[in-house]
Amino acid sequence: MSVSAKPLKKKKNITSLVEMKTKLAKIQTMKKKKKETLATLSEQVESMIVRNKVDKDQEVDHVDVVAEEFNREIEGNEPIGAKAKS
């Protein structure tokens, strides 16, 4: 009885080992895909941060230009009372 039980037990162990290796390979594949996805998402976030910073800088530059033009316009205008006195 013990002679026939050993090959069956050994076969189960081998099958179990193969199943474990298959599961491990699947897990490793999933982990690799998750890392790749995380890296891609990180790159996208970084790109968006850079684009937002550029947009904000451009908005500030635009506001500075508008403010400068407004200041020139104000400086070029005569005071309201000056026209009435002339």
C-alpha positions in Angstrom: 0.0 0.0 0.0 2.8 2.5 0.8 4.5 1.7 -2.5 1.5 2.7 -4.6 0.7 5.7 -2.4 4.1 7.2 -2.9 3.9 7.7 -6.7 0.4 9.1 -6.3 1.6 11.6 -3.6 4.6 12.5 -5.7 2.4 13.1 -8.7 0.1 15.4 -6.6 3.2 17.3 -5.4 4.4 17.8 -8.9 1.0 18.9 -10.1 0.7 21.2 -7.1 4.2 22.6 -7.8 3.3 23.2 -11.5 0.1 25.0 -10.4 2.0 27.1 -8.0 4.6 28.1 -10.6 1.8 29.0 -13.0 0.1 31.1 -10.4 3.4 32.8 -9.5 4.0 33.6 -13.2 0.5 35.1 -13.5 1.1 37.2 -10.4 4.5 38.4 -11.7 2.9 39.3 -15.0 0.2 41.3 -13.3 2.7 43.1 -11.1 4.8 43.9 -14.2 1.7 45.3 -16.0 0.8 47.3 -12.9 4.3 48.8 -12.7 4.2 49.7 -16.4 0.7 51.3 -16.0 1.9 53.2 -12.9 5.0 54.5 -14.8 2.8 55.6 -17.7 0.3 57.3 -15.4 3.2 59.0 -13.6 4.6 60.3 -16.9 1.1 61.6 -17.8 0.7 63.4 -14.5 4.2 65.0 -14.8 3.3 66.1 -18.3 0.1 67.7 -17.1 1.9 69.4 -14.2 4.4 70.9 -16.7 1.6 72.0 -19.1 -0.4 73.6 -16.3 2.7 75.5 -15.1 3.3 76.7 -18.7 -0.3 77.8 -19.0 -0.2 79.7 -15.7 3.0 81.4 -16.7 1.5 82.4 -20.0 -1.6 83.8 -18.2 0.6 85.8 -15.8 2.6 87.1 -18.8 -0.6 88.1 -20.5 -1.9 89.9 -17.4 1.5 91.7 -17.2 1.2 92.8 -20.8 -2.4 94.0 -20.3 -1.5 95.8 -17.1 1.5 97.5 -18.9 -0.7 98.6 -21.8 -3.3 99.9 -19.3 -0.7 101.9 -17.5 0.6 103.4 -20.7 -3.0 104.3 -21.6 -3.6 105.9 -18.2 -0.3 107.9 -18.4 -1.2 109.1 -21.9 -4.6 110.4 -20.9 -5.0 113.9 -19.5 -6.6 114.3 -16.1 -10.3 114.8 -16.3 -10.2 118.3 -14.9 -7.4 119.4 -17.4 -9.8 119.2 -20.4 -12.4 121.3 -18.7 -9.8 124.1 -17.8 -8.6 124.3 -21.4 
